[in-house]
Amino acid sequence: ALIPFLTTLFDIWLGEDAPAINYATIWHFIVYGVIFTWTSIQSTFASGFGKLKVQLITYVLAVLIKVVGICLFAPLVENWTFVVLMTIVGLLPFSILQPIATNRQIQDMINV
């Protein structure tokens, strides 16, 4: 909600020394915040059910995606926010697969 007013807020807060605002960076962090919150919620359910297999596999995959992606593409991009972007990409498999596993677990509990 504050994104349109960031330039004005930074100018008031920091005066003439206010840095330029990169909206792509802001969106990277917004998406990262949403993904991080979502994965935290899903991890809580998985831990509560004692079903950590999906989490283990997708987090190992996330590490591989992130490390390989950064090693291969970061020199081409030359922007530090690429690390945040690769973190988002790495967490996507967990963000998609864990809710499916959680829903199946809940359905199994209901049908028993």
C-alpha positions in Angstrom: 0.0 0.0 0.0 3.0 2.3 0.6 4.8 1.6 -2.7 3.4 4.6 -4.6 4.5 6.9 -1.8 8.0 5.5 -1.2 9.8 8.2 -3.0 8.0 10.9 -1.1 8.5 9.1 2.3 12.2 8.6 1.6 12.7 12.3 0.6 11.0 13.4 3.9 12.9 10.9 6.0 16.4 11.1 4.4 16.3 14.4 2.7 18.6 15.0 -0.2 20.6 11.8 0.5 17.6 9.6 -0.2 18.6 6.7 -2.5 16.9 6.0 -5.7 14.0 3.5 -5.4 14.2 0.4 -7.5 10.7 -1.0 -7.8 11.9 -4.3 -9.1 13.8 -4.9 -5.9 10.7 -3.9 -3.9 8.6 -6.5 -5.7 11.2 -9.2 -5.2 11.0 -8.6 -1.5 7.2 -8.5 -1.5 7.0 -11.8 -3.3 9.7 -13.2 -1.1 7.8 -12.1 2.0 4.6 -13.8 0.8 6.4 -17.0 -0.2 8.3 -17.1 3.1 5.1 -16.6 5.1 3.3 -19.3 3.1 6.1 -21.8 3.5 6.2 -21.1 7.2 2.5 -21.9 7.5 2.9 -25.0 5.5 5.9 -26.1 7.5 4.0 -25.7 10.7 1.2 -28.0 9.4 3.7 -30.6 8.1 5.5 -30.6 11.4 2.3 -30.9 13.4 1.3 -33.9 11.3 4.8 -35.4 11.6 4.9 -35.6 7.8 8.2 -34.1 6.7 9.1 -36.1 3.6 7.8 -33.5 1.2 9.5 -30.7 3.1 12.8 -32.6 3.1 12.8 -33.4 -0.6 11.6 -29.9 -1.7 14.1 -28.1 0.5 17.0 -30.1 -0.8 15.7 -29.3 -4.3 15.4 -25.6 -3.3 19.1 -25.6 -2.1 20.2 -27.1 -5.4 18.1 -24.7 -7.5 19.4 -21.7 -5.6 23.1 -22.6 -5.5 23.2 -23.8 -9.1 21.2 -20.9 -10.3 23.3 -18.4 -8.5 26.6 -19.9 -9.7 25.4 -20.1 -13.3 23.4 -16.9 -13.8 24.5 -14.4 -11.1 27.6 -13.3 -13.2 25.3 -12.6 -16.1 22.8 -10.6 -14.1 25.2 -8.7 -11.8 22.5 -7.7 -9.4 22.3 -8.8 -5.8 18.5 -9.1 -5.8 19.1 -12.1 -8.1 19.8 -14.1 -4.9 16.3 -13.1 -3.6 14.8 -14.1 -6.9 16.5 -17.5 -6.8 15.3 -18.1 -3.3 11.8 -17.5 -4.5 12.2 -19.9 -7.4 13.8 -22.5 -5.0 10.8 -22.3 -2.6 8.1 -22.6 -5.3 8.2 -26.5 -5.4 7.5 -26.6 -1.6 4.9 -23.9 -1.8 3.0 -25.9 -4.4 3.5 -29.5 -3.3 3.2 -29.2 0.5 -0.4 -27.8 0.5 -1.3 -30.8 -1.7 0.3 -33.2 0.8 -1.4 -31.4 3.7 -4.8 -31.6 2.1 -4.3 -35.3 1.5 -3.4 -35.7 5.2 -6.4 -33.8 6.3 -8.7 -35.9 4.0 -7.2 -39.1 5.3 -7.9 -37.9 8.9 -11.5 -37.1 7.9 -12.1 -40.4 6.2 -10.9 -42.5 9.0 
